[in-house]
Amino acid sequence: MFGKSVTAIKNFSAEEIRTVLDAAYKFKQIIRRGGNKKLSNLRGKAIVNLFYEPSTRTRTSFELAGKYLGADVVSINSGTSSIVKGESLRDTLRTIEAMGVDAIVMRHKAEGAADFATQVVKPVIINAGDGAHAHPSQALLDLFTIEQRKGRLAGLKVAIVGDILHSRVARSDVYAMTRMGMEVRFAGFKTLLPRFFEFDGVKVYESLDEAISGVDVINVLRIQLERQQAGLFPSTREYARVFGINDERLRLAADDVLILHPGPQNKGLEISSAVTYCEQSAIHDQVQNGVAVRMALLDLTLGGGA
């Protein structure tokens, strides 16, 4: 993986996914230890975080991941850069490249923006989310979290519930999960499902109760109100009634069902507060695991995993 860009999880083989997960275990131990977390793996490397959309978890965890590995990290906010003056994505990327950086971690509202970046500049590009297309590091941290809590991946049943139409997380998760031998189910209002279904082997349900019956993992997606046009579902109250994950619904899943959510949450809409903080919830673990997985990605692509 050394020197390679990471634009979509569908480009990963099962062996490459395994390599990232194995490296993440090592880095999680470093994050959790007391005292100095600073490593020298990427000393002398420069990383720029270029985010055209708001982010707390992804941006902060990539920044910490780079710093924990010893790299110099700079974060650019589109609202305080020349982007607001009309500078094009190409020019912004080439300006950053001219400063001698080794990697650009980027989030952009346009699908395919990360692939475009690999065509116009030479630094390693890490896709931190492009429109509703892909979010590879989120899929990897979801796998890592599941394996840590369940002890395995192959053979597990996962229900991905909610706004799948607008979700780059769902698209990345389904490629990663099926590649690692997991059974994936989609559940949501018909208007929140992809109109042209492109995922082989995924079962689609319009009944939440059927979708989560006996599953080992429920990945609850945020309802992305900012991406939607009016009328995709009757009301937020109706959505919560029909597809909201609450205590009563959890009884339909496996007794030890694991709850995931990429965040931020609309509590009371797609997920209840009680479920967020229940014993089966791994939502807090996902945040810490995100740093470990992103350390693994940066180390493998910039340092060769040395």
C-alpha positions in Angstrom: 0.0 0.0 0.0 3.0 2.3 0.2 2.6 5.4 -2.0 -1.0 4.4 -3.0 -4.0 6.7 -2.6 -7.1 5.6 -0.8 -10.2 6.8 -2.6 -12.7 3.9 -2.2 -12.9 0.7 -0.2 -14.1 -1.2 -3.2 -10.6 -1.0 -4.5 -9.3 -2.9 -1.5 -8.7 -6.6 -1.6 -9.7 -8.7 1.5 -5.9 -9.0 2.2 -5.4 -5.3 2.2 -8.4 -4.8 4.5 -6.8 -7.4 6.8 -3.5 -5.5 6.7 -5.1 -2.3 7.8 -7.1 -3.9 10.6 -4.0 -5.8 12.0 -2.1 -2.5 12.0 -4.9 -0.7 13.8 -4.8 -3.2 16.7 -1.2 -2.1 17.3 -2.0 1.6 17.1 -5.0 1.3 19.4 -2.8 0.0 22.2 -0.6 3.1 21.7 -3.5 5.5 21.9 -4.8 3.9 25.1 -1.5 3.9 26.9 -0.7 6.6 29.4 2.0 9.2 28.8 3.7 9.9 25.5 1.8 8.7 22.4 4.2 10.3 19.9 5.8 7.9 17.4 8.5 8.6 14.8 7.0 6.6 12.0 6.2 9.6 9.8 8.7 12.1 11.1 9.6 14.5 8.4 6.3 13.9 6.5 3.8 16.7 5.8 0.0 16.1 5.7 -2.7 18.6 4.8 -6.3 18.0 5.8 -8.5 19.7 3.1 -12.1 19.7 4.2 -14.8 21.4 2.0 -17.6 20.1 4.4 -18.0 20.3 8.1 -16.5 17.4 10.2 -15.7 16.7 13.8 -14.8 13.1 14.1 -13.1 12.4 10.8 -11.1 15.6 10.6 -10.0 15.6 14.2 -9.1 11.9 14.1 -7.0 12.2 10.9 -5.2 15.2 12.5 -4.5 13.3 15.7 -3.5 10.2 13.7 -0.9 12.2 11.7 0.5 13.9 14.8 0.7 10.7 16.9 2.8 9.2 14.0 5.1 12.2 14.1 4.1 13.9 10.9 3.5 17.7 10.5 -0.2 18.2 10.0 -2.0 21.3 8.7 -5.8 21.6 8.5 -7.5 23.9 5.9 -11.0 25.0 6.4 -12.7 26.0 3.2 -14.4 28.9 4.9 -11.1 30.6 5.8 -9.1 29.9 2.7 -8.9 31.1 -0.9 -11.7 28.7 -1.7 -14.2 31.4 -0.6 -12.6 33.7 -3.2 -13.5 31.3 -6.0 -10.3 29.2 -6.2 -10.9 26.0 -8.1 -10.3 22.5 -6.6 -7.5 21.9 -9.1 -5.8 25.2 -8.2 -6.1 24.5 -4.5 -4.7 21.0 -4.8 -1.8 22.2 -7.0 -1.0 25.0 -4.5 -0.8 22.5 -1.7 1.3 20.2 -3.8 3.7 23.0 -4.5 4.4 23.4 -0.8 6.0 19.9 -0.8 3.3 17.9 1.1 3.3 14.1 1.1 -0.4 13.5 1.6 -3.7 15.3 1.3 -6.7 14.1 3.3 -9.7 15.5 1.6 -13.5 15.8 2.1 -15.6 17.2 -0.7 -19.3 17.5 -1.6 -18.7 16.3 -5.2 -18.7 12.6 -5.8 -15.4 11.6 -7.5 -13.5 14.5 -6.1 -10.8 12.3 -4.5 -10.3 10.3 -7.8 -10.0 13.7 -9.6 -7.3 14.8 -7.1 -5.2 11.7 -7.9 -5.2 12.8 -11.5 -3.9 16.3 -11.0 -1.4 16.1 -8.1 1.3 13.6 -7.0 0.8 13.4 -3.2 -1.0 10.5 -1.7 -4.8 11.3 -1.5 -6.9 9.9 1.3 -10.6 10.2 0.7 -12.3 11.4 3.9 -15.7 11.4 2.2 -16.8 12.6 -1.3 -20.5 13.3 -1.6 -22.6 10.2 -1.3 -19.9 8.1 -3.0 -17.3 6.8 -0.6 -15.9 7.0 2.9 -13.2 4.3 3.1 -11.8 5.0 6.5 -15.3 4.9 8.1 -15.9 1.4 6.6 -12.5 0.2 8.0 -13.2 1.5 11.5 -16.6 -0.1 11.4 -15.1 -3.4 10.6 -12.4 -2.9 13.2 -15.0 -2.1 15.9 -17.2 -5.1 15.0 -14.2 -7.5 15.1 -13.0 -6.1 18.4 -16.4 -6.6 20.0 -17.5 -9.8 18.2 -14.1 -11.6 17.7 -14.8 -12.2 14.0 -16.3 -10.8 10.8 -17.1 -13.7 8.5 -20.6 -15.0 8.9 -22.0 -12.1 10.9 -25.4 -10.5 9.8 -25.5 -6.7 9.6 -28.5 -4.5 9.1 -27.7 -1.0 7.8 -30.7 1.2 8.6 -31.8 4.6 7.4 -30.9 7.1 4.8 -28.9 4.8 2.5 -29.7 6.9 -0.6 -27.4 9.7 0.6 -25.0 7.7 2.6 -21.3 7.3 1.6 -20.9 5.2 4.7 -23.5 2.6 3.6 -21.8 2.4 0.2 -18.4 1.8 1.7 -19.6 -0.5 4.4 -21.4 -2.8 2.0 -18.2 -3.3 -0.1 -16.0 -3.9 3.0 -18.4 -6.1 4.8 -19.3 -8.4 1.9 -15.6 -8.7 1.0 -15.0 -10.0 4.5 -17.7 -12.6 4.4 -20.5 -10.8 6.2 -24.2 -10.8 5.3 -25.6 -7.3 4.7 -29.2 -6.1 4.8 -30.5 -2.6 3.9 -33.6 -1.2 5.5 -35.4 2.1 5.0 -38.2 3.9 3.4 -38.3 3.2 -0.4 -37.5 6.8 -1.0 -34.3 6.5 1.0 -33.0 3.5 -0.9 -30.9 3.8 -4.1 -33.1 4.0 -7.2 -30.7 1.9 -9.2 -29.5 -0.9 -6.9 -25.9 -1.7 -7.6 -25.0 -4.0 -4.7 -24.8 -7.7 -5.3 -25.9 -10.0 -2.5 -27.5 -7.4 -0.4 -31.1 -8.0 0.9 -33.3 -5.0 0.9 -36.2 -4.6 3.4 -38.9 -2.0 3.7 -39.9 -3.5 7.1 -37.4 -2.7 9.9 -38.7 -5.5 12.1 -37.9 -8.0 9.3 -34.5 -6.5 8.6 -33.1 -6.6 12.1 -34.6 -10.0 13.1 -31.7 -12.0 14.4 -28.9 -9.7 13.2 -25.6 -9.4 15.0 -25.0 -5.8 14.1 -27.2 -2.8 13.5 -25.5 0.2 11.8 -27.8 3.2 12.2 -27.3 5.9 9.7 -27.9 9.6 10.3 -30.9 11.1 8.5 -29.1 13.6 6.3 -31.7 16.4 6.3 -29.2 18.8 4.7 -28.9 16.6 1.6 -32.6 15.9 1.1 -35.4 17.4 -0.8 -38.7 17.7 0.9 -41.1 14.8 0.8 -38.7 11.7 1.1 -40.7 10.6 4.2 -43.9 12.0 5.7 -42.4 13.6 8.8 -39.6 13.1 11.3 -42.1 11.8 13.8 -43.3 9.2 11.3 -39.7 8.2 10.5 -38.9 7.7 14.2 -42.1 5.6 14.6 -41.4 3.3 11.6 -37.6 3.1 11.4 -36.2 4.5 14.6 -34.0 2.2 16.6 -35.2 1.9 20.2 -35.3 -0.5 23.1 -38.3 -2.3 21.9 -36.9 -2.9 18.5 -33.6 -4.2 19.8 -35.4 -7.3 21.2 -35.9 -8.5 17.7 -32.2 -8.7 17.0 -29.7 -11.1 18.5 -29.3 -10.9 22.3 -25.8 -9.5 22.0 -26.5 -7.2 19.0 -23.9 -4.5 18.5 -25.1 -0.9 17.7 -23.0 1.4 15.5 -23.6 4.9 14.3 -21.2 7.0 12.2 -22.3 10.3 13.9 -23.4 12.9 14.5 -26.7 11.5 15.7 -30.2 12.9 15.5 -31.3 11.4 18.9 -35.0 10.7 19.0 -35.1 10.4 15.2 -33.1 7.5 13.9 -31.9 6.3 17.3 -33.1 6.8 20.9 -30.9 8.1 23.7 -31.4 4.8 25.6 -29.9 2.8 22.7 -27.0 5.2 22.2 -25.9 4.6 25.8 -26.8 1.0 26.2 -24.3 -1.8 26.8 -24.6 -3.0 23.2 -23.6 0.4 21.8 -20.1 0.7 20.4 -20.6 4.3 19.2 -18.0 5.6 21.6 -15.6 2.8 20.6 -16.0 3.8 17.0 -14.5 7.3 17.7 -11.4 5.9 19.4 -11.1 3.2 16.7 -11.2 5.9 14.0 -7.9 7.3 15.2 -6.3 3.9 15.3 -7.5 2.9 11.8 -6.5 6.3 10.3 -3.1 5.9 11.9 -2.8 2.5 10.2 -3.8 4.0 6.8 -1.4 6.9 7.0 1.4 4.6 8.2 0.9 2.1 5.5 0.6 4.6 2.6 3.3 7.1 3.7 5.6 5.0 5.8 5.2 1.5 4.3 4.0 0.1 7.6 7.6 0.1 8.9 
